[in-house]
């Protein structure tokens, strides 16, 4: 069963973590999206791999069986903002890690708020200066849904510094 105080891992690390190309690619992504460590990147990679595996499994199923499940998957990915409304399973197979990282609260705050770096955006989010629909969200890895994106607001403090 497992200990309930120790939840399962949300990521799978790469099989070969010491290849030069992979190390440089991961380092570039970490810097450009302001991720704290490679575990955050590996979580996103695992999530995208899960979506792609679902699409691959649906393509192998007969057409009459997959229709309902296909619309459910595409509707969810559209709600999250990863695919368009008229997307197909081929669009799900073309998803990249960068597509999911673009939907993080930290990245959207950086682009919407005119903040200079992803690290500064992470700091603003962690310190509780961002609200979605008048609810403070202090998780930089929060995946922003498409309908929540216009409701993001940066809060400013009214107390002057002494």
C-alpha positions in Angstrom: 0.0 0.0 0.0 2.5 2.6 1.1 2.6 5.2 3.8 -0.1 8.0 3.3 2.4 10.6 4.6 4.7 9.8 1.7 2.9 10.4 -1.5 4.1 9.0 -4.8 6.5 10.9 -7.0 4.9 13.2 -9.6 7.8 12.9 -12.0 10.1 10.4 -13.7 13.7 11.4 -14.2 15.4 10.8 -17.5 17.1 7.5 -17.9 20.4 9.1 -18.8 20.8 12.3 -16.8 24.5 12.9 -17.7 24.4 13.4 -21.4 25.8 16.8 -22.5 23.0 17.7 -24.9 20.3 16.9 -22.3 22.1 18.8 -19.5 22.4 22.0 -21.7 18.8 21.8 -22.9 17.5 21.4 -19.3 19.7 24.2 -18.1 18.4 26.5 -20.8 14.7 25.7 -19.9 15.4 26.1 -16.2 16.8 29.6 -16.8 14.3 30.8 -19.3 11.2 29.7 -17.2 12.7 30.4 -13.8 12.3 26.9 -12.5 13.8 26.2 -9.0 15.2 22.8 -9.8 15.0 20.0 -12.3 12.2 18.3 -10.4 9.9 21.0 -11.6 11.0 20.4 -15.2 10.7 16.7 -14.8 7.1 17.1 -13.4 6.2 19.1 -16.5 7.8 16.5 -18.8 5.9 13.7 -17.1 2.6 15.6 -17.4 3.1 16.2 -21.1 4.2 12.6 -21.6 1.0 11.5 -19.9 -1.2 13.5 -22.2 0.7 12.2 -25.2 0.4 8.6 -24.0 -3.4 9.0 -23.6 -3.6 10.4 -27.2 -1.4 7.5 -28.5 -3.6 5.0 -26.7 -6.8 6.6 -28.1 -5.4 6.4 -31.7 -5.0 2.6 -31.3 -8.6 2.1 -30.2 -11.4 1.7 -32.8 -13.2 4.9 -33.8 -16.6 4.2 -32.1 -14.9 3.5 -28.8 -12.6 6.5 -28.8 -15.1 9.3 -29.6 -16.2 10.1 -26.1 -12.8 9.8 -24.5 -11.2 11.8 -27.3 -13.6 14.7 -26.8 -13.1 14.5 -23.0 -9.3 14.7 -23.4 -9.4 17.6 -25.9 -11.9 19.5 -23.9 -9.7 19.3 -20.8 -6.6 20.4 -22.7 -8.6 23.2 -24.3 -9.7 24.4 -20.8 -6.2 24.3 -19.6 -5.1 26.2 -22.7 -2.7 23.7 -24.2 -4.7 23.2 -27.5 -7.3 25.1 -29.5 -11.0 24.3 -29.7 -10.6 22.7 -33.1 -7.7 20.5 -32.1 -7.2 16.9 -33.0 -5.2 14.1 -31.4 -2.3 15.0 -33.7 -2.1 18.4 -31.9 -1.9 16.5 -28.6 1.0 14.4 -29.9 2.8 17.6 -30.9 2.7 19.1 -27.4 6.0 20.1 -25.9 7.2 20.8 -22.4 7.4 24.5 -23.2 3.7 24.5 -24.0 2.9 23.4 -20.4 5.5 25.7 -18.9 3.9 28.7 -20.7 0.7 28.0 -18.7 2.4 28.3 -15.3 1.3 31.2 -13.1 4.9 32.4 -12.9 5.3 32.7 -16.6 2.0 34.3 -17.2 2.6 36.9 -14.5 6.0 37.7 -16.0 4.5 38.3 -19.5 1.3 40.0 -18.3 2.8 42.2 -15.6 5.8 43.4 -17.6 8.2 41.9 -15.1 11.9 41.7 -16.2 12.8 38.2 -15.3 11.1 34.9 -14.4 12.9 34.8 -11.1 11.4 38.1 -10.1 8.0 36.8 -11.2 8.5 33.8 -9.0 9.3 36.0 -6.1 6.2 38.1 -6.6 4.0 35.0 -6.8 5.6 33.3 -3.7 5.2 36.4 -1.6 1.5 36.5 -2.3 1.2 39.5 -4.5 -0.8 37.8 -7.2 -4.5 37.0 -7.0 -6.8 35.1 -9.4 -10.4 36.1 -9.1 -9.7 37.8 -5.7 -8.1 34.7 -4.3 -4.4 34.9 -3.5 -2.4 32.2 -5.2 1.2 31.7 -4.0 2.2 28.7 -6.1 4.4 29.6 -9.0 3.7 26.2 -10.6 -0.1 26.6 -10.6 -1.4 25.8 -14.1 -3.6 28.7 -15.1 -6.8 27.8 -17.0 -7.8 29.7 -20.0 -10.9 31.3 -18.3 -8.7 32.4 -15.3 -6.1 34.2 -17.3 -8.0 37.6 -17.6 -8.7 37.4 -13.8 -5.0 37.5 -12.8 -4.2 40.7 -11.0 -1.0 42.0 -9.2 -1.7 43.4 -5.8 0.3 46.4 -4.6 0.8 47.1 -0.9 -0.5 50.5 0.3 1.9 50.8 3.2 4.9 53.0 2.6 8.4 51.8 3.5 9.8 53.7 6.5 
